Amino acid sequence: MIQLRRTRATLSLALFLFIGLLVFVPSSYRPSAVNHFFTRDTPETERIQEYVGNKLEPYFPKHDWSIHGREDYKHHTEGKLRELAVCIATDTCRENQTTVVIYGFIHSHFHLYNGYMGGEGIWVSSLTKYLEEYGYTILHARDDWHYMWYVYNQIPDMVKAVLAYPGGQYGTFKDYVKTDRKPDGIPAWKVFLYNYFPYHYDSPVGDAWNVHSELGYGKLKPNFTFLPYELDLPQPPAYVPTEERPYRVYILAKFLRYFYHTEKPWYIPAWENTTFFSAAKADLEVEFPGFEFVVGCYDDRKPDAQQAQPMELPDGIRNLGRMGKEEFEEQLKNSRALLGIGWPTLSPSPHQALNLGIPFISPFSLWRHSKIADKTTWAQTQHETLKALDPPFVYHAERGNYTSFIDAIRGAMSTPIPQFRFTYATPQNVKWAIGEWMATDWRSRAEEILERRKAGQEETENGKNLEKFVM
């Protein structure tokens, strides 16, 4: 409560100062056009915002918010709210500046404040880049549902979308969604529930209110909102032609435990028989001089776990050690194949390999009724999206099958491929998808769904949480 009062007081002070500054803004800095709410970027509007911003800076000094725990997201958001107040009060808002997206999922926080560049981090980087290019305002809320609700209620008409996980450390979607009993909640139709992985239908509104970063694979066109992340096609020296690379397979495994069936019963490595690596190395060295397996991994377990269950890298693999993003990319581009061992699933790394002209070997498993020619019947695969591709780009190797394992590697060593990326991952198409998402009239779509639901008509949406909601 103290914190809320303090924030309200801060915003009140900001508004008081804005009004005062308007009186004293020199005539040369005042808008010359007739009153309007949105403007395009011009030297005049930029000059006015810079002038007012400089005048306000002494009243809102920049702190090292890292010493205050995880309050940094509030510092960012409250600064953006002040910028909105400035542009509205001075009639200098840039195009789209008063249309707001609230980030409310923890991986956005990890990326923005800790440099996390896993799959979700790469996606947030791409999304942020293009939202900012369009001129939208992005507010940060970590996974703090109470703060999302608080910020939303200050500027409800400006908020186009809240992008969040259903749950968080500080509250859940259900705690703060608008209902008849909570009229000041966030409307469900403004909340887009995010999951990096496809086919998670958690929204009570409908399919399109579920946002995913990976497309997945299926016979039917996906009905969720797919916002891809941008993929680059590197140029030399970042790209090394196949004939200049050694006969080397890079194993996709950041942690040593990925090679073993550990305490997690749901994770079984694709090549649980670790003798596959030494055997394949011996067999393939004859055909491909200097052939080797390499990996960059380390044991991330706690010391007591390492002592209780020691793990060693399987014979036949050379460990390059723990490495950062740049070193990983350097090692990857000098390899001829990327080998999956079952985990992590749907990683961006196989996409990156294809961008470099490096095929991916993806392990898969079958049910008893599965047909190997029909990938929709497969039990599991390491990269669901890449099921859409076949050799020589992606080799699907059956888990635990040595013949399938070595044949896939042999094919990858023998058949060079050009650089590849899905067309939806080009910068132009990623920007277009984000623009379409932001331009959609989500209110009208939600109203149609709600009317059908109230009338008892056949349900057109998917998911286990569908229900009537309050507009």
N, C-alpha and C positions, 0 to 999 in steps of 0.2 A: 504493500500500500504506500509506504514511504517512497519507494522507487517510482510508482506511478505519479504521485503528487509532484515529485521532483522533475519528472519528464514533462508533465503538464506546465509546470512553472517555467521550465526552459523554453518550451514552445511559445508560451505567452510572452516571455521576454523577447523572443525572436520576432514575433508579430509586432510588438510595440516598437522595436527598433526599426523594423521594415517601414512602418508607417512614418516614423520620424525621419528616416532616411529619404523617403519619397519627397518630403517637403524640401529637403536640402540637396537633392540630386541636381547638379547643374543643368541648365536648359540644354546644353550640348549633349547631355547623356540621356535626355528624356525621349521616349518614342515619338517619332514625328508622324506616324500613321494614325488613322482613326482607331479607336479602341477595338482590340480584338484579343481573343484568348490564346490563340496559337500563332506562332510566326515561324518562318523558316530561318535557318541560321544566316545571319548577316553580320558584318562587322559592327553595326550599331548595337544589335541585341547582345552580342558577345561583350562589347565594351561596357554596356550597362550592367550586365551580370557580374563582370569582373570588378567593376567599381563598387557595387554594393557588397560583393563578397569580401573585398579587401577592407571595407569599412566595418564589416561584422566580425572579422577574424579576431580582433583583440578580445571580443566578448565570448568567443567559443574557441579557445586555444586547443591545439592538437596535442593529445596526450599519448604516452606509450601505454596503450590499453592492454598490452600483454601482461602487465603487472597486476591487472585487475581480474585475473581469471579469464573467463570466456565471455566477457561483456563487449568484445570488440565489434560484434555484429550490431549491437545497439548503437554504438558510436557511429558506425557507417550509416545506418538507417536514419538516425536523427539528423545527421548531416545532410542526407538526401531530402528529408522533409523540409529542412531549412531552405535548400535550393529550390524546392517547389514553391515555397512561400515567397521567395524572392522573385521568381519568374512570374508568378501570378500577380503579385503586388506591383511589379514594374511593367507588366504586359509584354514580357520578353520571352515567353516560353517557346522553346524550340519545337519543331514538329515532333509529335509523339511524347514529349517530355512529361505531360500530365497523364499518360497512360502507364500504369504501374504493374509490375510483376513482383510478387513476394516469393523469395526462395525460402522454403521451410523444411528442407531435408538435410540430414547431418552430413552427407557426402559433399554437398555444396559448401558447407562450412569447412570441411577438411581441405577441400581444394583451394578455396579462397584465402584461408588463413594459415594453412599448414603445407600448402603445395602438393597435396595428394594428387597423383596422376594415374590412379587405377582407372578402370573403365568409366566409372561415374565421374571421376575428375576430368578425364578427357572430354566427356560429354558436356559437363558444366562449362569448361573452357570454350568449347565451340558455341554453345547456346549463348553464353554471355557476350561473346564477340559480336554475334549478329543482332542480338537484342540492342546492344549499344550502338551498332551501326545504324539501326532503324531509329534510334533516338529515344527508346523507351527507358523509363526509370526502373532500376532494379533495387529492391530493398532486401536486406538480409535478416533472417530470423532464426538461423540455426535450425534446430528441431523443436523450437520453443512455441508450442501452440498457444500458450497464453499471450505471448508477445505478438504472434501473428494476429490474434483476435484484437489485441489492444491497438496495434498499428492500423489494422483494417478499419476499425471504427473511427479513426481520425480522418480517413480519406476514402470512405466506402465507394463513392462514385468514380474515383480514379482507378481503383484496383480492377484490372482486367482478369488477372489470374493469380491464384495462390498455388504454387507448385510444391507439393509436400509428400512425405510419407504418411500413411494413416496414423502411425504412432510416433512418439518421440519421448525424450527424457522429461520434457515438461508438458504433459498433457497429450491428448489424442484428438483426432478429427471429430470423433463422436462427442467429445466434451465441449467443443466450441462451434459446432455446426448450427446453423439457424434452424429453429423449430418454432412451433406455436408457443411453447413455453419459454423459448429463448429468442425473442425477436431481434436481439442485437448480435446474434451469432453470425458466422460467415456463411453466406448462402452456398449450398452444396454445389450449385452449378458454376460457381466461381473457383472451386477447388479441383485441381487436376492431380490425382494421386499418381505418384511417380514410382516406377520400378525399372531398373536398368534392363532386367530380363523380361522377355515378352510373355504374353498370355496370362497376366495377373489382372483379374477384373475385380477390383476392390471398391470402385465408386458406386454409391447408391443411385446415381443419376443414370449413367449409361456407358456404353463402350468407349466412346470418344473422350471421356473424362479420365481415362487411364492412359498415361503417357509412358512410352518405352523408348529405350535407346537402341535396342537391337530388334531386327525384323523377325527373326525366327524363320521357320520353314513350314509350309503347309500347302494343301491343294487350294484352299480358299484364301481370298485376299483378306489380310488382317483388318479387323474393324476397330482396333484401338488407335490412338493418336501416335504415330511413329515420327519422332523427331531424331533423325540420324545425326551422328557426329561427323565432322569434316575429316577427310583423309587426304593427305598430300601424296603426289607422285614425286618422290625425290629425284633430283637431277645430280649428275656428277659434281663433286666427289661423294655426295651422300649415297648415290647409286653406283654399284659396282657391277659391270657386266658379268654374266654367268661364267664365261670362259676364263675370267681373271680370278675367280674364287677357288679356294681349295675344296677338295672333296670332304666336306664337313657338314655334319648335322647338328644344329643347335637344338637342345632339348628345352622345351618350355616348362621350366620349374624353378621358381624363385626360392622355394624352401625344400630342404632335404627330406622332410616328412612326406612330400608328395610321392616319393618312390615306394612308400610302405603303407601297409594297412594298419593304421594306428588306432587310437581310442575311438575314433569316429566311425561307427559301424556302417554309415551310409557311403563312406569313401573307400573304394577299392581301386588301387592303381591299375591302369590298363595293362601294364606289363608287370604283373605281380611276380612273375618268374624273372628275377633280375639277371639271370644268366643270359637272357636274350641279348643284352648289350655286348658282352664280351664275345659271344658266339657270332653275332652279326658283324662285329668289327673284324674278326678273323676271316669270315667268309667274304666280306666286301673289300678288304684290303687287296685281294688278288685282282679284282676287277678295276678298282679305283685307287690308284697309288696314293698313300698317305691318308687314306680314309680315317676319320675319327668322329666320335661323339664328344660334344662339349656342352657344358652347362654353367650357369652362373648362379650358384645356390649356397645356402648356409643353413645351419640348424638354429631355428628361431625359438625353440622350446626353452622353458625355464631350466636352470641347472639341475634341479632335482629330477625332472623328467628325462633329461639327457643321461643322467647317471642310472636311472632305473631302467631305461630302454635305449641303450646305445644304438646309434645308426651310423652306417658308413655308406659312402657313395658306392653304387654297384661297380664292379670291375668293368673296365672297358670304356669308362667315361672320364674325361679330363675336366676338372672343375676350375673355372676361371675366377671363382670367388664372388663375393657380394659386390654388386656394381650398381651405379646409378643409371638414370635414363639414357644419358649420352653414351656411356660406355656400352650399355646393352645394345643400343642401335648400331654402334661401331662393330661389335662382335656379330650381330645378326646379319648385317649387310655383307659380311665376308663368309657367309655360309650358303650352302646349296639347298638346304631344306630346314624347315622348322617342325620338330616332332612333338606332338602332344602326348602326355602320359595320363590323361584323364581329368586333370584338374590344373588350373582353374577353367571353369566352363565359360564360354562366350567372352573370353578375353579379347581386347582389341589387338593383341600382339599378332595373331594370325592375319588380321587385316593389314597390319603394318608389314608383315612378311610379304604378302602378295603385292603391296605397293612397291616393294623392292625387287620384285621378280623372283620371289622365293616361294616354292610350293609348301603347303601345309599338310602334314600327315595327321589326320584326325581319327582317333580310336572310336569305335562304336560297338554296341552290343545288340543282341536280338532277343525277342521273345520266342517261345516255341512256335507261335503262329506267324511270326514275321516272315516277310518275303524280302530277300536281299535286294531285289530290283525295285521294291517300293519303299522308299525311305520314310514315308509317313508311318510305316508299321514298325520301324526300328524301336528298340527299347530305350536306347540312350546314345548320345553322341557328345563329344567334347564341345563342338561348336555348331549349335542348331542352325544358325544363319548360313553357315558354309556348306550345309547339306545341299544347297542349291548348285554347288559346283562339283565337277568331276575332274579326274586326271586330264591334263597334267597340272592343273591348278591346285586341286585338293585331292589327296589320296585317302580314301576311307579304309582304315585297317581294322580288322575285327580284333577285339580285345582278347588277349591271351593266346592268339594264334600266331605262331612264329613265322609260318609261311606268308601269311598276310602282312605281317610286320616287315619282313625283309624284302618282300616284293614291292611294297610301297616305297621303301627307301631306295631300292634299286631303280625304280621308275623315276623318282625325283632326281637321283644323281645323273640319270641318262638323258633326261628331257628338259632342256632349258625352257623357260617361259618368259613372256614379256611382262612388264609391270602391269598390274591389274588393280582396279577398284570398282566397286559397284557404282553405277551412274548416280544413284541417290546420294552418294557420299562426296560428290564434287562440291566445291565451295558455292557455286551458283545454286545447286539444288538444295543444299542444306539451308542456305539463306531463304530460298523460296518457301521451303516447308515451314520454317519459323514464322515467316511473314504471313503465310496462309493461316497458321494457328492463331496468330494475334489478330488477324482481320476477320475471323469468323464471328458471326453473331451467335454466341453461345447461349444467350438468354432465350432467343427465339427457338433454338433447337431444344433447349431444356423444357420450355413451355409446351411444345408439341408432345414430348415424351410424357410429361406430367399429365396432360389432358387425356392421353390414351390410357394411362395407368388409372386415373380416377374413374374413367368410363368403363373400366374392366375389360378393355380390349386386349387382344393377344400381345404378349410381351415381345418386343423387338430387340431388346438388349440382352447382354450376357452378364453373368456374375452372380455370386451367392449373396451379395449385400443389397440387391436392388430393392427399392422401397419408394413410397411417396415422400416427397421432400417439399420444403417451403421455399417459394421463390423469393 
